[in-house]
Amino acid sequence: MSDFGRAGPPDIRDTYSLLVLNITFRMSTADDLFPLFDKYGKFVDVFIPRDRRTGDSWGYAFVRYKYADETQKAVDKLDGRVVDGREIMVQFAKYGPDVERM
């Protein structure tokens, strides 16, 4: 977990990002997600967006891996899996101005 706690934005060049949807609000830290994603490869970092007023998780996260094959393995193994009573969705994150809004 090399980038956890690092100051400033992490370097995202040459990484592969996953969007993880429908996580429970109890899974609110990188340490909560580490056991799920670590077994499929060495991931770079985790970002869990939070409500500015309350600090609560919004129920989704981004997980970045260094290698495409490890990222694909995480999608294959975790998409649709029930975690903490909820079926999570794991997909490649899409960025940029041409991406449809969710």
Summary of the structure (lengths in Angstrom):
residues: 102
radius of gyration: 13.2
end to end distance: 28.5
largest distance: 37.7
contacts: 263
relative contact order: 0.26
helix: 20%
strand: 26%
